[in-house]
Amino acid sequence: MDPVEINAGEYYLRAFRHDDRISDVQAVVDAFADEDTDRYLPRMAIDGAPAAEVFLQFLANGWKYDYRWSWAVCDATTAEVLAGIVVRDIDIRGGLGEIMCWTQPKHRGKGVLPAALSSVLSWLYGAMDLHRITYRHAVSNKASQRVAEKCGFTLEGRLREEAVVDDQREDMLLWSRLATDPRPEQLR
């Protein structure tokens, strides 16, 4: 499928890019150079421009082959990349997917991710007819917990010692949201 763009009011969601017109390499490098991003997404291991370029190609191929859909969450006025959202483990026939996301360090706590993710969820349930979206995060990642709560996810359980955070095993929380769940009334 071709990448889908989403207008989310003050945010514009577009595919991550690295081409002759737009390059998100530096935004990805900056995001993953951040201590908290590295702490909670250690498997990503994006430690410079070459790794970011490979990652961006991986995301582009995800759209092409429908195994992963991703968006750079951009300021609608300045086009600055504020956050990233990825839907992975997509099973179109089964109506399933899992969310992975991050916010650029200087834009945390401003409500960017809940607003953008709510728009992505509307697209997933509406245009793509997915039924169940999961979201997981380390227990210590309170910012991710707030995103899950604000976006109407329901806590389903605890995955014991599934993550490694700061070289220590840590439990993950598993959340889900169904297409039939009520939408959150407002983002707080």
C-alpha positions as a Markdown table, in Angstrom:
| # | Residue | x | y | z |
|---|---|---|---|---|
| 1 | Met | 0.0 | 0.0 | 0.0 |
| 2 | Asp | 1.1 | 3.6 | -0.5 |
| 3 | Pro | 1.8 | 5.5 | 2.7 |
| 4 | Val | -1.2 | 7.3 | 4.1 |
| 5 | Glu | -1.2 | 10.8 | 5.3 |
| 6 | Ile | -3.4 | 11.9 | 8.2 |
| 7 | Asn | -4.4 | 15.4 | 9.2 |
| 8 | Ala | -4.7 | 15.5 | 13.0 |
| 9 | Gly | -5.4 | 19.2 | 13.4 |
| 10 | Glu | -2.3 | 20.9 | 14.6 |
| 11 | Tyr | -0.3 | 17.8 | 13.6 |
| 12 | Tyr | 0.3 | 16.3 | 10.2 |
| 13 | Leu | 1.2 | 12.7 | 10.0 |
| 14 | Arg | 3.2 | 11.5 | 7.0 |
| 15 | Ala | 5.4 | 8.5 | 6.2 |
| 16 | Phe | 9.0 | 8.8 | 7.5 |
| 17 | Arg | 11.2 | 9.8 | 4.6 |
| 18 | His | 14.8 | 9.9 | 3.5 |
| 19 | Asp | 14.9 | 11.1 | -0.1 |
| 20 | Asp | 16.1 | 14.1 | -2.1 |
| 21 | Arg | 13.4 | 16.4 | -0.7 |
| 22 | Ile | 12.9 | 15.4 | 2.9 |
| 23 | Ser | 15.2 | 13.5 | 5.3 |
| 24 | Asp | 14.1 | 12.3 | 8.7 |
| 25 | Val | 17.5 | 10.8 | 9.5 |
| 26 | Gln | 18.5 | 13.5 | 12.0 |
| 27 | Ala | 15.2 | 13.5 | 13.7 |
| 28 | Val | 15.4 | 9.7 | 14.2 |
| 29 | Val | 19.1 | 10.0 | 15.4 |
| 30 | Asp | 18.1 | 12.7 | 17.8 |
| 31 | Ala | 15.1 | 10.7 | 19.2 |
| 32 | Phe | 17.1 | 7.5 | 19.8 |
| 33 | Ala | 20.1 | 9.4 | 21.2 |
| 34 | Asp | 17.8 | 10.4 | 24.1 |
| 35 | Glu | 18.4 | 8.5 | 27.3 |
| 36 | Asp | 14.7 | 7.7 | 27.9 |
| 37 | Thr | 14.1 | 6.6 | 24.3 |
| 38 | Asp | 17.1 | 4.3 | 24.4 |
| 39 | Arg | 16.0 | 3.0 | 27.9 |
| 40 | Tyr | 12.6 | 2.0 | 26.7 |
| 41 | Leu | 13.3 | 1.0 | 23.1 |
| 42 | Pro | 16.7 | -0.6 | 23.4 |
| 43 | Arg | 16.2 | -3.1 | 20.7 |
| 44 | Met | 16.1 | -0.3 | 18.1 |
| 45 | Ala | 19.8 | 0.5 | 18.6 |
| 46 | Ile | 19.9 | 3.5 | 16.3 |
| 47 | Asp | 23.3 | 5.0 | 17.1 |
| 48 | Gly | 23.9 | 7.2 | 14.1 |
| 49 | Ala | 22.9 | 8.3 | 10.6 |
| 50 | Pro | 23.7 | 4.9 | 8.8 |
| 51 | Ala | 21.5 | 3.0 | 11.3 |
| 52 | Ala | 18.8 | 5.6 | 11.0 |
| 53 | Glu | 18.9 | 5.3 | 7.2 |
| 54 | Val | 18.4 | 1.5 | 7.4 |
| 55 | Phe | 15.6 | 2.0 | 9.9 |
| 56 | Leu | 13.8 | 4.5 | 7.6 |
| 57 | Gln | 14.2 | 2.0 | 4.7 |
| 58 | Phe | 12.7 | -0.7 | 6.9 |
| 59 | Leu | 9.7 | 1.6 | 7.6 |
| 60 | Ala | 9.3 | 2.4 | 3.9 |
| 61 | Asn | 9.3 | -1.3 | 3.1 |
| 62 | Gly | 6.6 | -1.8 | 5.8 |
| 63 | Trp | 4.2 | 0.3 | 3.8 |
| 64 | Lys | 5.1 | -1.4 | 0.5 |
| 65 | Tyr | 4.6 | -4.9 | 1.9 |
| 66 | Asp | 1.9 | -4.1 | 4.5 |
| 67 | Tyr | 3.8 | -5.5 | 7.5 |
| 68 | Arg | 4.3 | -2.2 | 9.2 |
| 69 | Trp | 2.7 | 1.2 | 8.9 |
| 70 | Ser | 4.5 | 4.3 | 10.3 |
| 71 | Trp | 4.1 | 8.0 | 10.6 |
| 72 | Ala | 6.3 | 11.0 | 11.4 |
| 73 | Val | 4.1 | 13.2 | 13.6 |
| 74 | Cys | 4.9 | 16.7 | 12.3 |
| 75 | Asp | 3.9 | 20.2 | 13.4 |
| 76 | Ala | 1.4 | 21.2 | 10.7 |
| 77 | Thr | 3.0 | 24.7 | 10.4 |
| 78 | Thr | 6.7 | 24.1 | 10.7 |
| 79 | Ala | 6.9 | 20.5 | 9.5 |
| 80 | Glu | 9.2 | 19.6 | 12.5 |
| 81 | Val | 9.1 | 16.0 | 13.4 |
| 82 | Leu | 7.6 | 15.8 | 17.0 |
| 83 | Ala | 7.0 | 12.1 | 17.4 |
| 84 | Gly | 6.9 | 8.8 | 15.7 |
| 85 | Ile | 4.1 | 6.1 | 15.5 |
| 86 | Val | 4.5 | 2.6 | 14.2 |
| 87 | Val | 1.9 | -0.1 | 13.8 |
| 88 | Arg | 3.7 | -3.4 | 13.7 |
| 89 | Asp | 2.7 | -7.1 | 13.7 |
| 90 | Ile | -0.2 | -6.2 | 11.3 |
| 91 | Asp | -2.6 | -9.0 | 10.5 |
| 92 | Ile | -5.1 | -7.5 | 8.1 |
| 93 | Arg | -7.2 | -10.7 | 7.9 |
| 94 | Gly | -7.3 | -11.1 | 11.7 |
| 95 | Gly | -7.8 | -7.3 | 12.2 |
| 96 | Leu | -4.8 | -7.0 | 14.5 |
| 97 | Gly | -1.9 | -4.7 | 15.1 |
| 98 | Glu | 0.4 | -3.4 | 17.8 |
| 99 | Ile | 1.5 | 0.2 | 18.5 |
| 100 | Met | 5.0 | 1.4 | 19.1 |
| 101 | Cys | 5.7 | 5.1 | 19.6 |
| 102 | Trp | 8.0 | 7.8 | 20.9 |
| 103 | Thr | 8.1 | 11.5 | 21.3 |
| 104 | Gln | 11.1 | 13.8 | 20.5 |
| 105 | Pro | 12.5 | 14.8 | 23.9 |
| 106 | Lys | 11.7 | 18.5 | 23.7 |
| 107 | His | 8.0 | 17.8 | 22.9 |
| 108 | Arg | 7.2 | 15.4 | 25.7 |
| 109 | Gly | 4.4 | 16.2 | 28.0 |
| 110 | Lys | 2.6 | 18.5 | 25.5 |
| 111 | Gly | -0.1 | 16.0 | 24.4 |
| 112 | Val | 1.4 | 15.4 | 21.0 |
| 113 | Leu | 1.4 | 11.6 | 21.1 |
| 114 | Pro | -2.2 | 11.1 | 22.5 |
| 115 | Ala | -3.6 | 13.5 | 19.8 |
| 116 | Ala | -1.7 | 11.9 | 17.0 |
| 117 | Leu | -2.3 | 8.3 | 18.1 |
| 118 | Ser | -6.0 | 8.9 | 18.4 |
| 119 | Ser | -6.1 | 9.9 | 14.8 |
| 120 | Val | -4.1 | 6.9 | 13.8 |
| 121 | Leu | -6.5 | 4.6 | 15.7 |
| 122 | Ser | -9.5 | 6.2 | 14.0 |
| 123 | Trp | -7.8 | 5.4 | 10.6 |
| 124 | Leu | -6.9 | 1.8 | 11.7 |
| 125 | Tyr | -10.5 | 1.0 | 12.8 |
| 126 | Gly | -12.2 | 2.9 | 10.0 |
| 127 | Ala | -10.3 | 2.7 | 6.8 |
| 128 | Met | -8.4 | -0.5 | 7.5 |
| 129 | Asp | -11.2 | -2.3 | 9.5 |
| 130 | Leu | -8.8 | -3.5 | 12.1 |
| 131 | His | -10.5 | -4.8 | 15.3 |
| 132 | Arg | -7.8 | -5.1 | 18.0 |
| 133 | Ile | -4.8 | -2.9 | 18.6 |
| 134 | Thr | -2.3 | -3.7 | 21.4 |
| 135 | Tyr | 0.2 | -1.5 | 23.2 |
| 136 | Arg | 2.8 | -2.5 | 25.6 |
| 137 | His | 5.4 | -0.7 | 27.7 |
| 138 | Ala | 7.7 | -1.2 | 30.6 |
| 139 | Val | 6.1 | -0.8 | 34.0 |
| 140 | Ser | 8.4 | 2.1 | 34.9 |
| 141 | Asn | 7.5 | 4.0 | 31.7 |
| 142 | Lys | 4.8 | 6.2 | 33.2 |
| 143 | Ala | 4.6 | 8.5 | 30.1 |
| 144 | Ser | 3.6 | 5.5 | 28.0 |
| 145 | Gln | 1.0 | 4.5 | 30.6 |
| 146 | Arg | -0.5 | 8.0 | 30.3 |
| 147 | Val | -0.6 | 7.7 | 26.5 |
| 148 | Ala | -2.4 | 4.3 | 26.8 |
| 149 | Glu | -4.9 | 5.7 | 29.3 |
| 150 | Lys | -5.6 | 8.9 | 27.3 |
| 151 | Cys | -6.2 | 6.9 | 24.1 |
| 152 | Gly | -8.8 | 4.6 | 25.7 |
| 153 | Phe | -6.7 | 1.4 | 25.9 |
| 154 | Thr | -7.7 | -1.2 | 28.5 |
| 155 | Leu | -5.1 | -2.7 | 30.7 |
| 156 | Glu | -5.1 | -6.5 | 30.1 |
| 157 | Gly | -2.2 | -7.8 | 32.0 |
| 158 | Arg | 1.4 | -7.9 | 33.0 |
| 159 | Leu | 4.1 | -9.7 | 31.0 |
| 160 | Arg | 6.6 | -10.8 | 33.6 |
| 161 | Glu | 10.2 | -9.8 | 32.9 |
| 162 | Glu | 9.6 | -9.3 | 29.2 |
| 163 | Ala | 11.7 | -6.1 | 28.9 |
| 164 | Val | 15.2 | -5.1 | 29.7 |
| 165 | Val | 15.5 | -1.6 | 31.1 |
| 166 | Asp | 18.8 | -0.3 | 32.3 |
| 167 | Asp | 20.3 | -3.8 | 32.0 |
| 168 | Gln | 17.6 | -5.2 | 34.4 |
| 169 | Arg | 14.6 | -7.4 | 33.6 |
| 170 | Glu | 11.4 | -5.6 | 34.0 |
| 171 | Asp | 7.7 | -6.4 | 33.6 |
| 172 | Met | 5.7 | -5.0 | 30.7 |
| 173 | Leu | 2.1 | -3.9 | 30.8 |
| 174 | Leu | -0.2 | -5.1 | 28.0 |
| 175 | Trp | -3.0 | -2.8 | 26.9 |
| 176 | Ser | -5.6 | -3.2 | 24.1 |
| 177 | Arg | -8.3 | -1.2 | 22.4 |
| 178 | Leu | -11.0 | -2.7 | 20.3 |
| 179 | Ala | -12.8 | -1.1 | 17.4 |
| 180 | Thr | -16.0 | -1.6 | 19.5 |
| 181 | Asp | -14.7 | 0.2 | 22.6 |
| 182 | Pro | -16.0 | 3.6 | 23.2 |
| 183 | Arg | -13.7 | 6.5 | 22.1 |
| 184 | Pro | -12.2 | 8.5 | 25.0 |
| 185 | Glu | -14.4 | 11.6 | 25.5 |
| 186 | Gln | -11.4 | 13.9 | 25.5 |
| 187 | Leu | -7.7 | 13.9 | 25.7 |
| 188 | Arg | -6.5 | 15.2 | 29.0 |
